[in-house]
Amino acid sequence: MEKQSVKKSFWHKLFGTTPNDGNMQPREAIAYSITGIGQNFICTIIGSYLTIFMTDALLMADAKIGKTTGATAVALLMLFTRIYDALNDPIMGSIVDRTRTKWGKCRPYLKWMAIPIGLVTIACFLPVYNSTAKSFIIISVIYVIWSMVYTVADVPYWGLSTAMTNNTNIRGNLLTVARLCCTIGAGAVTVFVPIITSAVTAKYKDADGVLIAANSAANAHTLKWTYFICAVVLVVVSMPMFFYGFKNTRERYTTDTTPPSLGHNLGLLFKNDQLLLILLSGILGAARTVYMYTGSLYFAKYVLGNEAVYSILTILVVPGGAIATVLIPWFTKHLGKKKTYIYVHALGAVVMFAMYFIGRNGGYNNSSNLLWLAIGFVLLGLPQGINNVITYAMIGDTVEYLEWKTGERAEGICFSMQTFINKIGMAVGAFIGVMAYGISGISPSDPYNTVTPEGSEKLWAVLILSGAISMVATIIPMLFYKVTESKQREYVKEIEERKAAKAAKTAE
């Protein structure tokens, strides 16, 4: 009994909850976070590896798709599909706000969409595709379907956090742990998949790790099956996590008013001026983590000579991100969410500009510079870790701001803006990475003769400078953001007073 008591008090201390007080309990927060791991297994295998599956495993980078190069076609597919998908998020948010079930309005989507997401994810990596325009069209259609199916689960998942608790501190702790788990899920996929693909294709390369042109077809065939198997394994592991999250969470703070129409919800969105500032900041910061997307995998694979180096780059970001995530409650307590957000992105901009000048003109191959670049990647984990959590918490605060301002919560439409931001970031990250790959002139079939100093320099400049500029841009809208922690508590207090007064009047 004593051990159980100690364990219980630890979890309550971690999440800031109180036993049996009718509010969110640790079991729910843990279940919510586990769902995030599974969600990011799925999201990362698509977001990080579908592009390289198409360009290198299917050899579309060397093909012509219509009147354009394969690399350009893949880049445009990633960009426009994600933008189209992002535009669907407000629609899905409105659907969530209109949902009424015995389980709530957010939770049921975790149950309903788990299997469809898994099946469509596997369909994206079927090993029957090739470099033809027909295969490109088929994958494009399936990818569009995947993005829509994923949205149906993603928007309500993040909206669920505001329905579980309306306490900004508890919600901040919940999202801190959940985003840390999401980072673990994404990080595991990002680290291990390149190690696996590098190992299974090593026999097709020379002693320096460069692909032998004569082995190009065999290498591509092996990559196709490797990515397919990885996708199947991740789907099988992820599906139970969605169901576990559905079963072990509870919605408490929702509205029983008449479900709003999409037009009404969009009107609420534009009334939430503080949320729009977060949205603008996210769009301007879309390229801030481009170094974590496919472009860096291309850089590691062809310029540095080993795609497993991409795993090392990812691991370097993890310590800074983990430390930042753990320290978010301390930062927000002493600085507040707004200042924390601004300060870490200013740091990120300085670090990325410094990294560009250290690595330019082949400096990334200089052993004396490697330590400084490694430190730079560790430091970049700070804005990434902070951003992964704090924007969700700030959007949660704007839900109460909107309710205080209009009397309506609209969690779905509000949190659809976070998924909108995420998808714009993925779109821009993939687009920049694949376009930089195409501009560099590298051929996956013959890297020995196509990897040049000039092309490598272009790849480095695009990947680092785009991120540095985006770090600066994302700060600007947040200078006008005004929902502080004290303001949020005032909003919640006034909302509760209004509800109490309305209940008393109804009773009379």
Residue, then its C-alpha position, 0 to 999 in steps of 0.5 A: m500500500e505504501k509503494q502504491s501511495v508513493k507512486k500515486s502522489f508522484w503522478h499527481k505531482l507530475f500533472g498537478t492534479t488532485p486525487n478524486d476532485g472530479n478533474m482530470q486524473p493521471r491515468e487519463a493523462i498517461a493514456y492521452s500521451i500514449t496515443g500521441i506516441g502511436q500517432n507520431f509513429i504514423c505521422t513520421i513514417i509518412g512525413s519523413y520517408l514517403t518523399i525519399f521512398m518516391t525519389d530513391a526507392l522508386l527512382m522518381a528523382d531520375a524520371k520525368i513526370g509529365k513535363t517536369t522532373g520527378a524531384t520537382a513533381v514530388a516536391l509539389l505533391m508534398l506542398f500542395t497536398r499538405i496545404y489542401d489538407a491543412l485547409n480541411d482542418p477548420i472543416m474538421g474542427s467544425i465537425v468536431d464541434r458539432t459531434r454529439t455522442k455518449w463518449g463526447k465530441c473528441r474521443p470517439y474519433l480515436k476509436w473510429m479512425a485508428i484502423p482506416i489510418g493504418l490501412v491507408t498508411i500501408a497503402c502509401f508504401l506498397p512495393v508494387y509502385n515504380s517510377t512511372a507517371k501512373s504510379f505517381i498518380i496512384i500514390s498522389v491520390i492515396y496520399v491525399i486520402w491519407s492526409m484527410v483520414y489522418t486529419v479526422a483523428d488529429v484535430p479531435y485528438w488535440g482538442l481533447s486536451t481542453a475537454m479534459t481540463n480547463n486548468t491552464n497549469i494542469r493542461g500545460n503539464l498534460l501537453t508537456v508530457a504528451r508532446l514529450c511522448c510524441t517526440i519520443g514516437a517521432g524520434a524513434v522512427t526518425v532514428f531507426v529507419p535510416i539505420i535500417t535502410s543504411a544496413v540493408t543497402a550497404k552491400y550495394k555500395d563501395a568502401d566509401g559508402v557510395l552507391i555503385a551505379a550498376n547496383s542501382a536497381a537492386n538497391a531501389h528494390t531493397l529500399k521499396w520492401t524495407y520502407f513497406i515493412c517498416a510501415v507495416v510494423l509501425v501501423v501494427v504497433s500504433m493501432p492499440m495506442f489509439f484504442y487505449g487513449f479512447k478507452n481511458t480518457r474522459e471529456r468534462y468541459t464541453t458545451d451543450t448548446t446547439p451545434p454550430s454551423l461551419g460558417h458560424n465556426l469560421g466566424l468564431l475563428f476570426k473573432n479569436d484574434q489571439l488565436l490568429l496571431i498564433l496561426l500567423s506565427g506558425i505559418l511564418g515559422a513553417a521552415r524553422t525545422v526544415y533541418m529535421y525533414t527529408g532534405s537533411l536525410y538527402f544531405a547525410k546520405y549523399v554529401l556526408g556519405n551515410e544516411a545513418v548520419y541523419s539518425i545522429l543529427t536527430i539524436l543531437v536535437v533530442p537532449g535539447g528538446a527533452i530538457a526544454t520540454v521538461l523545463i517548460p513548467w519552470f519557464t512558463k511560471h517565471l517568464g510566461k508562455k509568450k516570452t518563453y516562445i519569443y526568447v527560444h526562437a531568437l536563440g534558434a535564429v542566432v544558432m542557425f545563422a552561426m551554423y551556416f557560416i561555420g559549415r559553408n564552403g565545405g566547413y561541415n567536412n572540417s573535423s574542427n567545425l564538427l563539434w560546433l555544428a553538433i552543439g548547434f543541433v543540440l541547441l536547436g532542440l530548445p526551440q523545437g521542444i518548447n514550440n512542440v508544447i507551448t503552442y498547444a497550451m497557448i491555443g488552449d488558453t485562447v479557447e477560454y479567451l474565445e468563451w469569455k469573449t463570445g460565450e462559445r468554446a469551439e475547441g475543435i475549430c481552435f485546435s484545428m489551427q494547431t494541426f493546420i500549422n503542423k501541416i503547413g510546416m510539414a508541407v514547407g519542410a518536405f518541399i524545401g528539402v526535395m527542391a534543394y535535392g533537385i537543385s543540387g543535381i544529385s541522382p540517386s542512381d549515380p551519386y558518384n558522378t552527380v554529388t558535386p561541391e557546388g551542389s552540396e553547397k546549395l543543399w547546405a545553404v537552403l536547409i540552414l538559411s531557410g530555417a534561420i529566416s523562419m525562426v526570426a519571422t515566427i517571433i513577429p506576430m507573438l509580440f502582439y499576443k496578450v493572453t497571459e497566464s493571469k489573464q487566462r485565470e481571469y477569463v476562467k473565473e468570469i466564465e464560471e461566475r456567468k455559468a453560476a449566475k445563469a444556473a441560479k436564474t434558471a433555478e428561480 
